[in-house]
């Protein structure tokens, strides 16, 4: 094993282990706060405007509207914006909201993008708080009474909720379901303990309207507006909380190729946001947030480099061995049946890789326990969960390559 490879291998292992152990410690120390139920301290109930931007959501948005109709909170209005859809989204919206005075519909013929639609909704909103929900997501009826009490702390600028996958059926969906349960639920709660929340997820998040007005709404030039706005909320030193007890259910793309398109937008937007707000990195002015961002992306790129370097060395070694064996008359297919696994002959990288796999599954099960999820019932997702590591490398590769080529455009999907 060469020196450079050893350096990256052990550095990545150290940082990854440190990160996971730190998160687990924070999780265990804050376990009593994971599902804390906050209540209104006064009889006053603030008004809320729920904004639903939509573009070509035919067949999906009616389910979103049905979930909105079930909302139990009384001081609420729903603003739905059709952003120049080319299908029957507009007709479906009008048919679904007919007869319900809480709904306002803005049918725009020109497509301006999600962020622009959200900003228009904010300017028309009457509520003291702004909730945003994707047009392919469904919220539970009591979500507003659960999240609004968090805002009685004047330092709170936004609140996120637990994001879950709606009706996962395929193996791919079951794997990503666990990612949502851990990454967009439990981890956001853990990050909120040290003001490290870096995204207010699009499926559902709620903001203090005065904060949105102060920071100028959503950035229309960013392809991940829900992440970029979280940086600016943190930059203004407002806190972003998470309510794990409140849930939103969202639909994820049906095929792997469509997931790749979605993740290319997410990860490219993450890098664009990082570049835009690079002044926050390692800046004590913004508390632990800037250090968390630095550590997070350092780990991502260490892992990506290690993956590519390992792949390069593996292919190089395979080619060299094949070139050598072709001159010896060695029959590879004949020898395959004699292969035996000898743990004493495993390389250091193989041992660390095996430990990482075991560690990943153990941490996953611990995380599912804290989210009150029966991991046995999710066993197919648990089995496939380690493959997320390889998925992530591919997502980052196509995202970085897209940025280099300048092919990442601002679009809805």
N, C-alpha and C positions, 0 to 999 in steps of 0.2 A: 504494500500500500504506500503510494507516494506521499510526500510531506504535505503538499497542497491539499490533496484529497482528505488526508487525516485531519488537517486543520479545519476544513469546512464541515466535515462529518461531526467532529466533537463539538465544534462551536454551535452548530445547529441543534445537536442533541442537548447541549447544556441550556441554550436559550429556550428551547421548546419545553424541556423538563421544568425549568424555573418558572416559565409562564403558566404551565398547567398546575403546578403545585401551588403557586400564588393564588390562582383563581379558585382552586379547591379550598384553600385556607379561608379566603374571603367568603366563599359560599357557606362553609361550615360555621364560621363566626357570625354570619348574618342570616342563618337559616330561619330564625324567628321573624325576620322581616320580609322574607320572600313573598308571603301571601298576606301581608298586613292589610287590614281592611280599614280604610280611612272613612270618616263620616263628616258631614257638614257640621261646623261648629256653631252656625247660626241658622235661623229659619230662612235666610235669604237663599234663593235658588237662582244662579246666574243664567242668562239666556245663551243659547248655543246655536251656531249656524253650521250645518253639515254640508260640505261641498263635495259634489261627485262629478269630476270631469270624465268625459266619455268620448272615445273614438273607436268606431267600428266594434261595438260591444253587443251586437245583435245576438240574442240567445242567452246572454249572460246578465245584462243589466237588470232585467226584470227580477232576477233572484236577489240582486242587491237592493232594489227598491222594496221588494217584499220584506226583507229583513229590516229596512228602515221603518216601514209601517208598524212593525212590532215594537219599536222603541217605546219604553214606558215613560220617559222623561217628558214633561209637559211643555216647558219653555224652549221649544226647539223649532227650527225651520230647516228645510232641505232645499238646497240649490243644486240643480242638475244642469250641467253645461254640455251640450253636444258640440264637439269641436270639429265641425265639418265632416262628419262621418259619410262614407260613400255607400253604406249599406242601409238597413232599415232600423238603425238604432233610434233615430228620432221618432219614428212611428211607435216603436216599442215603448219608449219612454212615455209618450203622451197617453198611450193606452193604459199603462201601468199606474200613472199618477192621477188619472181622472177621478174627480170627486173628492180628493184629499187636499184641503186648503193649506196644509203645511208645506206643500211642494211648490217650488218656483222653477220654471223651465226656461233656459236660455238656449235657443236653437241657432247656433252660429253656423253660417254657411262656409266660412273660411277657416281652414285648419291653421292654428297658430301654435299648437303644442300644449303639453300638459301643464307646464309651469305658467304659461300665459293664461290658461283657463282657470287655474287656481287663483291667480292674482285678480282676474276679473271677478271671480266669486267672492274674494275677500272684500273688494271695493263695494260690492252690492250687499254684503252680509250685514245684518242688524245685531247679531249676537256679540256678547262680550268675549266669547271663546269660539275658535274656529276648529272644527274637526274636518279632516280630509279622509276620503275613503275611495279606493279604486273601484271602478265599475265592474270588476269581476270578483268582488269580495263581499262577505256577509258578516254582519256584526250580531252579537247577542243582544237581546232586548234591554238588559240592565247595564249596558256598558257605560253610559253617561253618568249615572249615579255612582258608579265605581271609580271613575277617573277624575271627575270634577273636584272632589274634596282635596286632591293633591294640590290644587291651585290656591288653597287657602294660605299656603306658604307663598308670599309675594316674590320669592326668589325663583320660583318654578316658572319656566317659560314654555315648557312643552311636556307632554306625557305620552309615552308609548304603551302598547299593550302586547299581550302574547299573540303572536301570529302563528296560526296553524294551517295545515293543508286541508283543503276540502275534498273529501272522498278519494283518498289515494287508492289506486287500484293496481297499477303496474309495479314491478320490482323497482323501477327507476323512481317512481313517486314515493314508494315506501322508504327508500333511502333518503330522499330529499325531505320527506316528512320529519325524519329525525333531526336533520340539519336545522329545520325551522324551529322545532321544539327546543333544541339546545341553543342555537345561534340567535334566533329572533324572539326568544322568550327568556330563558334562564340567563343567558349571557348578558342581555341588555339590562336585566335586573341587577346582576352582579356589577356590571360597569357603572350603574347609577350610584352605587355605594361610594365611589370615588370620583364622581362627575366625569366619567369616561365614555358616556354614550355618544357615538359618532354618527348615528343615523336615526331619523324619525320615519319608520317604514311607511311606504305608500299605502299598503292595504288599509291601515287606520292609524292615525295619530291626531292629537288634539293640541292646539296652541292657544296661548293668551293673545288675543287680537292686538292689544297694545304693543306687544313684542314684535308681532309680524309687521305692524305699521312702522315701528322703530327701525327695523332692519331692512325694510323695503320689500317685503314679500319674498317670493321664490325667484331664483335666478333663471331667467329664460334662456341663458346661454350654456347651461349645464345639463348634461344628459342624465344625471342622477340628482334631481332637485331635492329629493328627500334626504340625501346625505349632505349636500352642500349647505342646506339651511341649518342643519344641526351644528356644523362648524361655526356659522355666524351667531347662532344662539349661544354657543359656548364662548365665543369671542366677546360677546357682550356681558359675559359672566352670569348669565341666567342658567339655572339648572334644568336638566332633562331627567325626569323621573320615569319609572316603568311600573305599570300595574299588571302583575302576572295573573291576577284574579279575573281580569277582563280579557276577552278573546275575540279575535276576528279570524274568519276562515277565508282563505283565498285559493284561487285556482292556479296551479302551476302549468307551464306548457306541457302538452301531451307527449312530445317526442324529444329525444336527446338533442337533435339538431336545433330545435326551437329553444331548448334550455340553453344551448351554447350562445344563441343570439341574445337571449336575455342576460346571461352572465357577461357576455362581451360588453354590453352596455353598462352593467353594474360596475365591472372592474375597471373599464376605461374611465367611467365617470369618477370612480374613487381616486384614480391617479390624477385626473384633471382637478379634482377638488383639493387633493394634497398639494399640487403645484400652486394652485391659487392661494391656499392658506399656509404656505410653507413657513410663514413668519410665526406660526403657532408651535411648530415643532421644537421641542426641547426649550420652550419658553416658560419660565416659572410664573410669568404674569398670568398664565391661563391654568394655573394649578397643575394637577397631575395629567390633564388632558393631553398636553403637548408631549409629555414623556410616554404616555400610553400609545399615542399615534406613532411615535418614532419606534418604539419597541415592536409594535404590531407589524409595521411594514418591514422592519429589519428582519423579523422572523419569516415573513412571507418571502422575501427575496433571497434569504439564506436557503430556505427550503427549495425554492425554484432553482437556484444555482446548483445546489447539491443534487437535485433530481436530474438536471441536464448533464452535469458532470458525470454522475453515476451511469447514466444512459450511454454517454460517449465512451467511457472506459469499458463498459460491458460490450458494446458493439465492436470496439477496437480489439478487445481480447478475443472475442468470438471469431472475428475475421482472421486474426493472426493464427489462432489454433486451427481453423479450417485450412488455411494455406499450408500450414505445417503438415497436417494430417493427410492431405491429398497426395503427398509424396511418400507416405509410409504404407499406403494400402489399407489403412485403418477403416474398418466398417462401422460407422457411427450407429446405424440402425440396429446392427447386431449386438452392439455393446449396451444399448439402452436398457435391455432387459436385465442387465447385471448391476444396474445402478442401485446403490443402497445409501440411505441417509445416515451419516455418521456425525452426530452433534459435536464430537471432539474435533472434527475437521472443518467446522464452520468458521468463516472469516469473522473478523470483528464487525464489519459492516452488516453481515448477515445476522449476527447476534443482536446488534443494536436495532436492526430492522424488526426482528422478531419481538424484541422487548417493546418496541414502539407500537406494534400491532396489538399486543396484549394490553399495554397501558391505555391505548385508545379505547378498546372495548370496555375496560374497567371504568374509565372516566365516563364513557357514554352511559353505562348502566347506573353509575352514581348520579349523573345528571338527570336521567329519566326518573330516578327515585325522587329527586327533589322537585321535579315537575309533576309528580303524582301520576306518572305514566307507567303502565304495566309493560315492562320490557319483553316479557314472555309473549304477550300478544303482538308485539312488534318485532318478533324474532327474525323475520325475513329482512326487514330493514336493518336490524342489528348485524346480521351476517354480511350484508352488502355495504355497511357503513364505511369500512376501511378503504373502499374504492374511491371514496370522496377525495382522498389525498391525490390520486391520479387525475380525477376530474378537475380538481382545483389547479393543478399544474397546467393542464390543457387550457382551462379558462383564462389563466393569466398569460399564457403564451399567445393565444389569439387576440387577447385584449391589447397587449403591448405591441404586437405586430400591427394591429389595426391603427394604433396611435402613431406608430412610426410611418405607416403608409398614408396617414391622414384620412382613413376611411370611416372613422367613427362619427356619424352624423347624429344630430339631435332628432330623435323620433320617439314615437310612443312605445314601440315594442323593440 
